Amino acid sequence: MKLNSIFTWTLASIALVVMAFNATVDAQDLFLQDQLGGIGGVGAGGDQVKFSGSFKLKTDTNQGVLSLTGDIASGWHIFSVTQKRGGPIASAITVAESEQFKVVGKFKSSVDPLVHKVEGFDVPVEEHEGKVTWSVPIELATGVDPKSLSIRMIFNGQACESKPEGGRCMQINDVDVNASFAGFDADLKVSSFVHKPVKLASYQPEGLHVQLQGRVVRADGTDAPFAAGDKAILELTAKALEDFHIYTYSLEEPTDFMPTIVGFTQTNDWTVKGPRLSAQPEKGDSFGTPVLWHHDPITWKFEFTIPETVQSQEYSIEGIIGMQACNKSGCDIPTGIKFSTSVAIGSAAEAPVKWVETSTGFYDKAVEAILAGGVAKPFAESRKKAAKQTDPKMKTASPKSN
């Protein structure tokens, strides 16, 4: 009897532990589902989002685009398909397999999600409101009649009320959407390219307390390869090391402290605009001189317009970035760094910048390249005078290698 009593008590204890564990898991799930607001119902979410689907083909081809549109009720939002782990439940779209077609890319949204921080989540929250369409490239099998084809998609996700204090969240489970043929389109842009981001290596020029990175990407942010008529963005990023700062981009008449400049030596005669800055410079004072500088990492973005007449080949973009780094004790000598990158028409959507060579004399070469482009004459004319005024004794020790 005593043994049976102990056994019975043990089973009861285990049951209580299991119930407590399940309750904890359920509470965590509801916590995420409700975005930290009042606990809401968990159901089909059918009234919060209305879905519709269709697909089009490029004229005279078997290549096309499959689309799923979500019409989100006012006062509600859903989450992006790119929502990272550690945040709310991401939207997910599954396309049923078929021998009549194949999916040859990844779903992309027609509008960028609203991205913001929400207390309690480890990553930024990506939300869609109003209406959003996700599209993916497809390819029909030979001989398939698109008019008789129906493509099944399945949506899973979560819809939540858009309230500052949080609100109810509803699960959207296994919603079936059948996409029918919406016609041929001669102007339809189809790409089966799946983009793999390039790895960017950091480069530290000799004698300069700065780390550099760079890349060229499509201006529209999509994964499609560069094509005729597109715009490409060259991004040059600099990070001042230790307690140093660098001076902002400027083509105005220089002072004793040299601004950051970029001169292009190879542009393929493409139109260039910029740069746009990723952050505004801070106002500072260097040895009694008012200056604009950057302590935090800064990216300069130049826009290149690819002509409609380009062929499917690789085009080079080359130039020299000139800069100077200083701290409270002194300054590095103004230095120029040669760089190059490429735009591969029809085969790539991104390429890294290669840092070719470093020299203190290249700063003036960057000025010459800018002058050759027909700009910055006042800057170029006063550069030699400013260079003489820069005291080489102010140069600090060479930066440590990484």
C-alpha positions in Angstrom: 0.0 0.0 0.0 2.8 2.3 0.9 4.6 1.6 -2.4 1.4 2.2 -4.3 0.8 5.5 -2.5 4.3 6.7 -3.4 3.8 5.6 -7.1 0.4 7.4 -7.2 1.9 10.6 -5.7 4.8 10.5 -8.2 2.5 10.2 -11.2 0.4 13.1 -9.9 3.5 15.2 -9.5 4.7 14.5 -13.1 1.3 15.4 -14.4 1.4 18.8 -12.6 4.9 19.5 -14.0 3.8 18.6 -17.6 0.7 20.8 -17.2 2.9 23.7 -15.9 5.3 23.3 -18.8 2.5 23.3 -21.4 1.0 26.3 -19.8 4.4 28.1 -20.0 4.8 27.2 -23.7 1.2 28.3 -24.5 1.8 31.6 -22.7 5.0 32.2 -24.7 3.2 31.5 -28.0 0.4 33.9 -27.1 2.9 36.4 -26.0 4.5 36.4 -29.4 1.1 36.2 -31.2 -0.2 39.2 -29.3 2.8 41.4 -29.8 3.0 42.2 -26.1 -0.6 43.6 -26.0 -3.7 42.2 -24.4 -4.2 38.5 -25.1 -6.3 38.0 -28.2 -8.1 35.2 -29.9 -6.2 32.7 -32.1 -8.3 31.7 -35.1 -8.5 31.6 -38.9 -8.1 35.4 -39.3 -10.3 35.2 -42.3 -11.8 38.7 -41.9 -8.5 40.5 -41.4 -6.9 39.7 -44.8 -8.5 38.9 -48.1 -6.3 37.0 -50.6 -6.3 36.8 -54.4 -3.9 35.3 -56.9 -3.0 35.4 -60.6 -0.1 34.9 -63.0 1.0 36.5 -66.2 3.4 35.4 -69.0 5.7 37.4 -71.0 4.5 37.6 -74.6 5.7 34.7 -76.8 7.4 32.9 -73.9 6.7 30.3 -71.3 8.2 32.5 -68.6 6.0 34.6 -66.2 5.3 35.9 -62.8 3.0 34.4 -60.2 1.4 36.9 -57.7 -0.4 36.7 -54.4 -2.2 39.8 -53.1 -3.2 40.4 -49.6 -5.9 43.1 -48.9 -5.4 43.9 -45.2 -8.4 45.3 -43.2 -8.0 48.8 -41.8 -6.5 48.8 -38.3 -4.7 45.5 -38.9 -1.3 44.4 -40.2 0.6 41.3 -41.2 4.3 40.5 -41.1 6.7 40.2 -44.0 8.0 37.0 -45.6 11.5 38.2 -44.6 10.7 38.7 -40.9 13.7 37.4 -38.9 13.7 34.9 -36.1 13.4 36.5 -32.7 10.4 38.6 -33.9 6.7 37.9 -34.6 5.5 35.1 -36.8 6.7 35.7 -40.4 4.3 35.3 -43.4 5.0 32.2 -45.5 3.8 31.4 -49.0 4.0 27.8 -50.3 3.3 27.0 -54.0 1.9 23.5 -54.6 4.2 21.4 -56.8 3.2 20.5 -60.3 4.7 19.0 -63.5 3.0 21.8 -65.5 5.3 24.6 -64.1 8.1 25.4 -61.8 9.0 28.2 -59.5 12.4 29.7 -60.4 13.0 32.4 -57.8 11.8 33.8 -54.4 8.8 35.8 -53.5 9.3 39.5 -53.3 6.8 42.1 -51.9 5.6 45.0 -54.1 6.2 47.5 -51.2 8.8 47.5 -48.5 7.5 46.5 -45.0 7.4 49.1 -42.3 10.3 48.4 -40.0 10.4 49.4 -36.4 11.6 48.3 -32.9 9.0 46.7 -30.6 9.9 46.2 -27.0 10.3 42.5 -26.2 11.5 41.4 -29.6 15.2 40.7 -30.3 15.0 41.9 -33.9 13.2 44.8 -35.8 9.5 44.0 -36.7 8.6 44.1 -40.4 4.9 44.9 -41.0 2.6 45.4 -44.0 -0.6 47.4 -43.9 -3.2 48.2 -46.6 -2.4 46.1 -49.6 0.7 44.1 -50.6 1.5 41.8 -53.5 4.1 39.1 -53.4 5.5 38.0 -56.8 7.8 35.1 -57.9 9.1 34.2 -61.3 7.7 30.9 -62.8 8.3 28.8 -66.0 5.6 26.7 -67.6 6.5 23.3 -69.1 6.5 22.9 -72.8 3.0 22.6 -74.3 1.1 23.7 -71.2 -2.0 25.9 -72.0 -1.8 28.8 -69.5 -5.6 29.4 -69.9 -6.4 26.0 -68.5 -3.8 26.2 -65.7 -4.6 26.9 -62.0 -1.8 27.4 -59.6 -2.4 26.7 -55.9 -0.8 28.7 -53.2 -1.0 28.3 -49.4 -0.6 31.2 -47.1 0.3 31.0 -43.4 0.9 33.9 -41.0 -0.5 36.2 -38.5 -2.7 39.3 -38.5 -2.5 41.8 -35.6 -4.3 44.9 -34.6 -2.3 48.1 -35.1 -2.5 49.7 -31.7 0.3 51.5 -29.9 -0.4 49.5 -26.8 -0.7 46.2 -28.7 -3.8 44.3 -29.6 -5.3 41.0 -30.6 -3.5 38.8 -33.0 -5.2 36.1 -35.2 -3.5 33.1 -36.8 -4.0 32.8 -40.6 -3.6 29.0 -41.1 -3.4 27.2 -44.5 -5.4 29.7 -46.6 -5.8 28.2 -50.1 -5.5 30.7 -53.0 -5.9 29.6 -56.6 -4.2 31.7 -59.2 -5.6 31.8 -62.7 -4.1 33.2 -66.0 -4.3 37.0 -66.3 -2.9 37.2 -69.8 0.3 37.9 -71.8 2.3 41.1 -71.2 5.1 42.2 -73.6 6.6 44.5 -70.9 6.6 42.0 -68.1 10.0 41.8 -66.4 10.9 38.2 -65.5 14.0 37.1 -63.8 15.0 33.6 -62.5 18.1 35.0 -60.8 18.4 34.1 -57.2 20.7 36.7 -55.5 23.5 35.6 -53.2 24.9 38.6 -51.3 28.6 39.1 -51.8 31.0 39.0 -48.8 32.6 42.4 -48.2 36.2 42.4 -47.0 37.5 45.3 -44.9 40.6 47.2 -46.1 42.8 49.4 -43.9 45.0 51.7 -46.0 48.6 52.0 -44.8 49.2 55.1 -42.7 45.4 55.8 -42.3 43.3 55.2 -39.2 40.3 54.1 -41.3 38.7 50.8 -42.5 37.0 50.7 -45.9 34.4 48.5 -47.5 32.5 48.9 -50.7 30.0 47.4 -53.2 27.9 48.1 -56.2 24.2 47.1 -56.1 20.9 47.7 -58.0 19.2 51.0 -57.0 15.8 49.4 -56.7 17.1 46.8 -54.2 15.8 43.8 -56.1 17.7 40.6 -56.8 17.4 40.8 -60.6 20.7 41.1 -62.5 21.8 44.5 -63.8 20.1 45.3 -67.1 20.1 48.0 -69.7 18.3 51.1 -68.4 18.8 50.2 -64.7 20.4 52.4 -62.0 23.4 51.1 -60.0 24.5 52.4 -56.6 28.2 52.4 -55.7 28.5 52.4 -51.9 31.8 53.4 -50.3 31.8 52.9 -46.5 34.4 54.2 -44.1 34.9 53.6 -40.4 37.3 55.7 -38.4 39.4 53.7 -36.0 40.2 54.2 -32.3 39.5 57.8 -31.3 39.9 59.2 -34.9 37.4 61.0 -37.1 37.2 61.6 -40.8 36.0 64.7 -42.6 32.8 64.8 -44.5 32.6 64.7 -48.3 33.0 68.2 -49.8 34.2 69.9 -53.0 34.3 73.3 -51.4 37.6 75.1 -50.9 39.6 73.1 -48.4 41.1 74.2 -45.1 44.1 72.7 -43.4 42.1 69.5 -42.9 41.2 67.7 -46.1 37.6 66.6 -46.8 36.7 63.2 -48.2 36.5 63.3 -52.0 36.0 60.7 -54.8 37.3 61.1 -58.3 36.3 58.6 -61.0 38.8 57.4 -63.6 36.5 54.9 -65.3 32.7 55.4 -65.7 32.0 54.0 -69.2 30.6 57.5 -69.9 27.6 56.6 -67.7 25.8 59.4 -65.9 26.9 59.7 -62.3 25.0 61.5 -59.4 25.9 61.9 -55.8 27.0 61.2 -53.3 24.1 60.7 -50.9 25.3 60.3 -47.3 24.0 57.5 -45.0 24.2 59.9 -42.1 24.7 63.7 -41.6 28.1 64.9 -40.4 28.7 66.2 -36.9 29.8 69.8 -36.3 33.2 69.9 -34.7 36.3 71.9 -34.0 39.8 70.8 -35.1 42.6 72.9 -33.5 40.4 76.0 -33.6 38.9 75.4 -37.1 35.2 74.6 -37.5 34.8 71.4 -39.4 32.2 68.7 -40.3 33.3 65.2 -39.4 32.2 61.6 -38.9 33.1 59.5 -35.9 30.7 56.7 -36.7 30.7 54.6 -39.9 29.6 56.6 -42.9 28.5 55.4 -46.4 28.7 57.6 -49.6 26.3 56.5 -52.3 26.9 57.3 -56.0 24.1 56.6 -58.6 25.1 55.3 -62.1 22.6 55.2 -64.9 23.2 52.2 -67.2 22.4 53.2 -70.8 19.8 51.4 -72.8 22.4 50.5 -75.4 24.7 48.4 -73.2 25.4 44.8 -74.1 25.5 41.7 -71.9 29.0 42.0 -70.6 31.0 43.2 -67.6 31.7 47.0 -67.2 34.3 48.4 -64.8 33.9 51.4 -62.5 37.2 52.8 -61.2 38.2 55.7 -59.0 40.1 57.1 -56.1 38.8 58.0 -52.7 40.8 60.6 -50.8 40.5 61.3 -47.1 42.2 62.4 -43.9 41.8 61.0 -40.4 42.6 63.0 -37.2 42.2 62.8 -33.5 42.9 65.3 -30.7 46.6 64.8 -31.0 47.2 65.1 -34.7 46.3 63.9 -38.2 47.3 61.3 -40.7 48.6 62.7 -44.0 45.8 63.0 -46.6 45.7 59.7 -48.5 44.2 58.4 -51.6 43.1 54.8 -52.3 42.4 53.5 -55.8 39.4 51.2 -56.1 37.6 49.3 -58.8 34.3 47.3 -59.1 32.2 45.8 -61.9 28.7 45.8 -63.2 27.9 42.5 -64.9 24.9 43.0 -67.2 22.5 40.1 -67.2 24.4 37.9 -64.7 24.9 39.7 -61.3 23.0 42.1 -59.0 25.9 43.0 -56.8 29.7 43.1 -56.8 32.3 44.0 -54.1 34.7 47.0 -54.4 38.4 45.9 -54.7 40.9 48.2 -53.1 43.8 48.4 -55.5 46.6 50.7 -54.2 47.2 53.3 -51.5 49.4 56.4 -51.6 49.5 59.8 -50.0 50.1 61.2 -53.5 46.8 59.7 -54.7 44.8 62.4 -52.9 45.9 64.8 -55.6 45.1 62.2 -58.3 41.5 62.1 -57.0 41.4 65.9 -57.3 42.7 65.7 -60.9 40.0 63.1 -61.7 37.3 65.3 -60.3 38.6 68.3 -62.3 38.7 66.2 -65.4 34.9 65.7 -65.0 34.4 69.5 -65.2 33.7 70.1 -61.5 35.5 71.3 -58.3 37.7 73.9 -60.0 37.9 76.1 -56.9 38.8 73.1 -54.8 41.5 72.0 -57.3 43.0 75.4 -57.5 43.4 75.8 -53.8 44.5 72.2 -53.1 48.2 72.8 -53.6 48.2 75.7 -51.2 46.3 73.6 -48.6 48.7 70.7 -49.0 51.7 72.9 -48.2 49.9 74.1 -45.1 49.4 70.6 -43.8 52.2 70.0 -41.3 53.7 66.5 -41.9 54.9 66.6 -38.2 51.3 66.3 -37.2 51.1 62.8 -38.6 50.4 60.2 -35.9 51.8 56.7 -35.7 50.7 54.2 -38.4 47.5 52.4 -37.5 47.7 48.8 -36.2 47.1 46.1 -38.7 44.0 43.8 -38.2 
